Amino acid sequence: MTRIILPLFIAAATAGCSNLTERLGMDASQPEPAPASASASVDATAEVATPSGPAPATRPAASPIATAGSSAEALDTTTAAEREAATRAPASTGAALESTVVSLGSATEPGLWLKTPLIDAEQPGRVTNPATGKSAAVTLIPLEGPATAGSRMSLPALRLIGASLTDLTTVEVSTEG
């Protein structure tokens, strides 16, 4: 009998609780009042409630990257002279290594580089995008892993060879000189 009465008592006791928060002024849909400040100055971005309804919702603050300029142009720190020199035809052809799949490396790391497991020591090299025919002189930097693993390329180098910054691109890698 207590198994039936106890749940009914709990249901009856909590039935009026939905109005309890409103009666005590704790309605969750109401905005919390702003804390009083010691100064009398008014914040220019503060919103004012109108008699016709509550204050409009505030927009979230922009991310620091969006405000600092996150476009590829803003992150590309190479100069026009560096870009022109990198796209100039090589004086002599180097040894062709292999093809590798590249993705965007650290966009904040400056320079024209390719981190790849195809080499053992840092050296000058050239990458060519077979899809566009464009190539660029880069610094080849060793990356641990099997030769079949992918590589990471700098943002300026990807832009010079006409590769997508968001897709995986197959490039041909060669040493220079």
C-alpha positions in Angstrom: 0.0 0.0 0.0 2.8 2.4 0.8 4.2 1.7 -2.7 1.1 3.3 -4.2 0.6 6.1 -1.7 4.2 7.4 -1.5 4.5 8.1 -5.3 1.0 9.7 -5.3 2.0 12.0 -2.4 5.3 13.0 -4.1 3.4 13.8 -7.3 0.8 15.9 -5.4 3.5 17.7 -3.4 5.5 18.6 -6.5 2.6 19.5 -8.7 2.6 23.1 -7.6 6.4 23.5 -7.9 6.2 24.8 -11.4 4.6 28.0 -10.2 6.9 28.2 -7.1 9.9 29.6 -9.1 7.7 32.3 -10.6 6.3 33.2 -7.2 9.8 33.5 -5.7 11.1 35.5 -8.7 13.4 32.8 -9.9 12.0 32.4 -13.4 14.8 30.9 -15.6 13.7 32.8 -18.7 14.3 36.2 -17.2 17.7 37.7 -17.7 19.8 38.1 -14.6 20.3 41.7 -13.5 23.7 43.2 -14.1 25.8 43.8 -11.0 25.9 47.4 -9.9 29.2 49.1 -10.6 31.0 51.6 -8.4 31.3 54.2 -11.2 28.4 56.1 -12.7 29.7 55.7 -16.3 27.5 54.0 -18.8 29.0 51.3 -21.1 28.3 52.3 -24.7 27.7 48.6 -25.6 25.2 47.9 -22.9 21.7 47.1 -24.0 18.7 48.9 -22.6 15.4 47.1 -21.9 12.4 48.7 -23.5 9.0 48.9 -21.9 7.6 46.7 -24.7 9.8 43.7 -23.9 13.0 42.3 -22.7 16.4 43.5 -24.0 17.5 41.9 -27.3 20.0 39.1 -27.1 23.7 40.1 -27.4 25.7 38.8 -30.2 28.8 36.6 -29.3 32.1 38.3 -29.5 34.1 37.7 -32.7 36.9 35.2 -32.4 40.4 36.6 -32.1 41.5 35.0 -35.4 38.6 36.5 -37.3 39.4 40.0 -35.9 43.1 39.6 -36.5 42.6 38.7 -40.2 42.5 35.0 -40.9 42.5 35.2 -44.7 45.3 33.5 -46.6 46.6 36.8 -47.7 46.8 38.0 -44.1 48.7 34.9 -42.9 51.1 34.9 -45.9 54.1 36.8 -44.7 56.3 36.2 -47.7 57.3 39.3 -49.7 56.6 39.8 -53.4 60.3 39.3 -54.1 60.4 36.0 -52.2 57.4 34.8 -54.2 58.9 35.8 -57.5 62.2 34.1 -56.7 60.4 30.9 -55.6 58.5 30.7 -58.9 61.4 31.4 -61.1 62.6 28.4 -63.2 65.5 26.6 -61.6 69.0 27.1 -63.1 69.6 23.3 -63.0 67.3 20.4 -62.5 67.8 18.4 -59.3 67.0 14.8 -58.6 63.4 13.9 -58.7 62.3 12.2 -55.4 58.7 11.0 -55.4 55.2 12.2 -55.3 53.6 12.9 -52.0 50.3 14.0 -50.7 50.5 17.4 -48.9 48.2 19.2 -46.5 48.5 22.7 -45.0 51.1 22.8 -42.3 51.2 25.5 -39.6 49.7 28.6 -41.2 51.6 30.8 -38.8 55.1 29.3 -39.6 56.7 31.7 -42.1 58.6 30.8 -45.2 58.4 28.5 -48.2 58.9 24.9 -46.9 57.8 21.3 -47.2 58.1 18.9 -44.3 58.3 15.5 -45.8 59.5 12.0 -44.9 61.1 11.7 -48.4 64.4 13.2 -47.2 66.9 12.8 -44.3 68.4 16.2 -44.1 67.2 19.8 -44.7 68.0 21.0 -48.2 66.7 23.2 -51.0 64.1 21.6 -53.2 61.2 22.2 -55.6 57.5 21.1 -55.5 55.3 20.9 -58.6 51.6 20.7 -58.7 50.8 18.4 -61.7 47.2 19.7 -61.8 48.2 23.3 -62.4 51.8 22.9 -63.7 53.0 25.5 -61.2 56.1 24.9 -59.1 57.9 26.7 -56.3 61.3 26.5 -54.7 61.0 25.4 -51.1 63.2 24.3 -48.2 62.7 20.6 -47.7 62.6 19.7 -44.1 62.8 16.1 -42.8 59.6 14.7 -41.2 59.7 11.4 -39.3 57.6 8.6 -40.7 57.5 6.2 -43.6 58.1 7.5 -47.1 54.5 6.8 -48.0 53.2 9.1 -45.3 51.9 12.5 -46.3 53.8 15.8 -46.1 53.0 19.3 -44.7 53.5 22.4 -46.8 53.6 26.0 -45.8 50.6 28.3 -46.7 52.7 30.5 -49.0 54.0 27.5 -50.9 50.6 26.0 -51.4 49.3 29.3 -52.7 52.2 29.6 -55.2 51.5 26.2 -56.7 47.8 26.8 -56.9 46.8 24.1 -54.5 43.8 24.1 -52.3 44.4 25.1 -48.7 41.7 22.7 -47.4 42.2 19.7 -49.6 44.9 17.1 -49.9 47.0 17.7 -53.0 49.5 15.4 -54.7 52.7 17.1 -55.6 56.0 16.1 -57.2 59.1 16.7 -55.1 62.6 17.2 -56.3 65.9 18.4 -54.9 67.5 21.5 -56.4 71.0 21.8 -57.7 
